[in-house]
Amino acid sequence: MPEKPVLIAQISDLHIKSPGSLAYGRVDTAAALERCVAALNAFRPKPDFLVISGDLVDTPMAGEYQHLQRLLAPLALPYAGIPGNHDSRELMRAAFASQPYVFSSGPLNLRIEIGGLDLLLLDSSVPGKPHGELDAPTLQWLDATLADSRGKPALVFLHHPPFKTGIWHMDRQNLIDGAGLAAVIRRHPHIQRIATGHVHRAALSLFAGVATTICPAPNHAVDLDLAELREPSFKVEPPAFHLHSWFPGEGFGSVVTHQVPIGHFDGPHPFFGPDGKLL
């Protein structure tokens, strides 16, 4: 029998606020995360790991991280998170002190090994700024880590997308130093996926020859205003998470990324009746 895939779930942009507060006066991000955790716990087969790719809280404040920890307590999956532009490195390091961060200070980079797969989590946050950057120590660590594990496929996670989406107010705050990351990526063909967040809606592109995704959010979506008709806006669209399925095989195997909606929907219903005929 073929080996079972390794399942890496990804959620992003939780924007948890103090208890009782709504994001933008309208969105209950805590309730959205509760629904997301329930969906992750109910999914079968059970994912092997969960990556939270930034903007775990909103302001940020220590109380928001405490609220986040309470909301994540029912989660039945091992997980790790990296900061987004709404996070504080210091507060996040204190809140998740057990996470094996590579550096004792500065960027909260992580390497997680799951079932023959390397997960490399990069901190692209810039304290006090909305855009993303990867500093020299992070790029050097990424390059050295990938060189040390050439025989092992890798998934790379960061908060800020390294490509334009066409959403004008998000594109001016994406990863602004993508050339440095691209140079590292091109040296390491065992990278199977680059996965990001920040834009609150699913998107796919190629970056340095690697399929690169943006994860949707469990709460609200950035308005898909490609015509630049409106001020920066959001919509409450169907929430979802990403599930990256790595299939072992020839070479470094292959990865398929699924978008999994959060909520209860009609079905599943059979295609075939008891007589084996298509209904």
C-alpha positions in Angstrom: 0.0 0.0 0.0 1.2 3.5 -0.7 2.3 5.6 2.3 -0.3 7.8 3.8 0.2 11.6 3.2 1.4 13.9 5.9 -1.3 16.5 6.6 -0.3 20.0 7.6 -3.2 22.3 8.4 -2.7 26.0 8.2 -4.8 28.8 9.7 -3.9 32.5 9.5 -4.9 36.0 10.7 -6.9 35.2 13.8 -6.9 38.8 15.1 -7.9 37.9 18.6 -8.9 40.9 20.7 -9.6 41.3 24.4 -12.7 39.3 25.5 -15.9 40.9 24.4 -14.3 43.1 21.8 -15.1 43.0 18.1 -12.6 43.6 15.3 -13.5 46.8 13.5 -16.6 47.0 15.7 -18.2 44.1 13.7 -16.3 40.8 13.6 -16.3 38.4 16.5 -12.9 36.9 15.9 -12.9 34.8 19.0 -16.1 33.0 18.0 -14.6 32.5 14.5 -11.6 30.9 16.0 -13.8 28.6 18.2 -15.6 27.4 15.1 -12.2 26.9 13.4 -10.8 24.9 16.2 -13.9 22.7 16.2 -13.6 22.1 12.5 -9.9 21.2 12.8 -10.7 18.8 15.7 -13.5 17.1 13.7 -11.5 16.7 10.4 -10.6 13.1 9.4 -8.0 12.0 9.0 -6.6 14.0 11.8 -3.9 16.5 10.6 -0.4 15.8 11.8 0.4 19.4 12.6 -1.1 22.9 12.5 0.8 26.1 11.4 -0.6 29.5 12.4 0.9 31.9 10.0 0.7 35.2 11.7 -1.6 37.9 13.1 -2.5 35.7 16.0 -3.8 38.8 17.9 -4.9 42.2 16.9 -3.5 45.1 19.0 -1.2 43.5 20.4 -1.5 43.2 24.2 -0.6 40.5 26.7 -4.3 40.0 27.5 -5.0 39.2 23.9 -2.4 36.4 23.9 -3.9 35.1 27.1 -7.3 35.0 25.5 -5.8 33.3 22.4 -4.3 30.6 24.6 -7.7 29.9 26.2 -9.3 29.7 22.8 -6.6 27.3 21.5 -6.7 25.1 24.6 -9.4 22.7 23.1 -7.3 22.2 20.0 -6.4 18.5 19.6 -3.4 19.1 17.3 0.2 20.1 17.9 0.8 23.5 16.6 3.3 26.4 16.2 2.9 30.0 15.2 4.9 32.8 13.7 4.2 36.6 14.0 2.4 38.8 11.6 2.4 42.6 11.5 -0.3 42.7 14.2 1.8 40.7 16.6 4.5 41.5 19.2 7.6 39.3 19.1 8.3 39.8 22.8 4.7 39.2 23.9 4.4 36.2 21.6 7.7 34.7 22.8 6.5 35.0 26.4 3.1 33.5 25.6 4.5 30.5 23.7 7.7 30.0 25.7 7.7 26.3 25.0 8.1 26.8 21.2 11.6 25.9 20.0 12.4 29.2 18.4 15.8 29.2 16.7 17.0 32.5 18.1 16.9 33.6 21.7 16.0 37.1 20.6 14.8 38.8 17.5 12.9 36.8 14.7 10.7 33.9 15.9 11.9 31.4 13.3 11.1 27.7 13.8 12.0 24.3 12.3 9.5 21.5 12.8 10.1 18.0 11.6 7.0 15.9 10.9 6.9 12.5 9.2 9.9 13.0 6.9 8.9 16.6 6.1 10.6 19.8 7.2 8.4 22.8 8.1 10.4 26.0 8.1 8.5 28.9 9.7 10.0 32.4 9.0 9.3 35.5 11.0 8.6 38.2 8.3 7.3 40.8 10.8 8.8 44.3 11.1 8.1 45.8 14.5 5.7 48.7 14.2 5.3 48.3 10.4 2.6 46.6 8.3 5.0 45.3 5.5 7.2 42.3 5.8 10.9 41.7 5.5 13.3 38.8 6.2 16.4 40.0 7.8 19.9 38.7 7.0 20.1 36.2 10.0 16.8 34.7 9.0 17.8 34.3 5.3 21.2 32.8 6.4 19.5 30.4 8.8 17.0 29.4 6.1 19.8 28.8 3.5 21.9 26.8 6.0 19.0 24.7 7.2 17.9 23.8 3.7 21.4 22.9 2.8 21.6 20.7 5.8 18.5 18.7 4.8 18.8 18.4 1.0 17.3 14.9 1.1 14.2 16.0 2.9 11.3 17.9 1.3 10.4 21.2 2.9 7.4 23.5 3.3 8.2 27.2 4.0 5.8 29.3 5.9 5.7 33.1 6.5 3.1 35.8 7.0 3.6 38.2 4.2 3.2 37.1 0.6 6.2 37.6 -1.7 4.0 38.4 -4.7 1.4 41.0 -5.7 -2.3 40.1 -5.5 -3.8 43.1 -7.3 -5.4 44.3 -4.1 -3.7 47.7 -4.0 -3.7 48.4 -0.3 -2.4 44.9 0.5 0.3 44.9 -2.2 2.0 47.9 -0.7 2.5 46.0 2.6 3.6 42.6 1.3 7.1 41.1 1.6 9.2 44.0 0.2 12.5 42.2 0.0 11.4 39.2 -2.0 14.7 39.0 -4.0 16.6 37.7 -1.0 14.1 35.0 -0.4 14.0 34.1 -4.1 17.7 33.6 -4.2 17.6 31.1 -1.3 14.6 29.3 -2.7 16.2 28.8 -6.1 19.2 27.1 -4.5 17.1 24.4 -2.9 14.8 22.4 -5.2 13.5 20.3 -2.4 11.1 23.1 -1.3 7.6 21.8 -2.2 5.4 24.7 -1.1 5.7 28.3 0.2 2.6 29.2 2.3 1.6 32.6 3.5 -1.3 34.6 5.0 -1.9 38.3 5.6 -4.5 38.9 2.8 -7.4 37.0 4.5 -8.3 35.3 1.2 -7.0 32.3 -0.8 -4.7 32.9 -3.7 -2.0 31.0 -5.6 1.0 32.1 -7.6 4.5 31.0 -8.5 7.5 32.5 -6.6 11.0 31.5 -7.6 9.5 28.6 -9.4 7.7 27.2 -6.3 3.9 27.2 -5.9 3.0 29.8 -3.3 -0.3 30.1 -1.5 -2.1 32.6 0.6 -4.3 31.1 3.3 -7.9 32.3 3.9 -8.9 33.5 7.3 -11.5 32.0 9.8 -13.2 35.4 10.3 -13.3 38.1 7.6 -11.8 38.5 4.1 -10.1 41.5 2.5 -12.3 42.9 -0.2 -11.3 41.7 -3.7 -11.2 45.2 -5.0 -9.1 44.7 -8.1 -10.5 47.8 -9.8 -9.4 50.1 -6.9 -13.0 51.4 -6.4 -13.1 51.5 -2.6 -11.1 52.5 0.4 -9.5 49.5 2.2 -12.4 47.3 3.1 -13.4 43.8 4.3 -16.2 41.4 3.7 -17.6 38.6 5.9 -17.2 35.7 3.4 -17.3 31.9 4.1 -14.3 31.1 6.4 -11.8 28.4 5.6 -8.4 26.9 6.3 -5.7 25.3 4.2 -4.7 21.7 4.3 -1.3 20.9 2.7 -1.1 17.2 1.9 2.4 15.9 1.2 2.5 12.5 -0.6 5.8 10.6 -0.3 7.1 9.4 -3.6 9.7 9.7 -6.2 12.1 12.5 -5.6 10.7 14.7 -2.9 7.1 13.6 -3.3 4.3 16.0 -4.1 2.1 18.5 -2.3 -1.6 19.2 -2.8 -3.2 22.2 -1.0 -6.9 21.9 -0.2 -9.2 24.8 0.9 -11.4 23.5 3.6 -14.5 25.5 4.4 -15.4 26.1 8.1 -19.1 25.4 8.9 -21.9 23.0 8.5 -23.1 22.3 4.9 -25.6 20.0 3.3 -24.1 16.5 2.6 -22.2 14.4 2.0 -24.7 12.6 -0.3 -24.0 9.4 -2.3 -23.4 9.6 -6.1 -24.6 6.0 -6.5 -27.8 4.1 -5.3 -28.0 0.7 -3.7 -28.0 -0.9 -7.2 -24.6 0.7 -8.0 -26.2 3.0 -10.6 -25.5 6.7 -10.7 -28.3 8.6 -9.1 
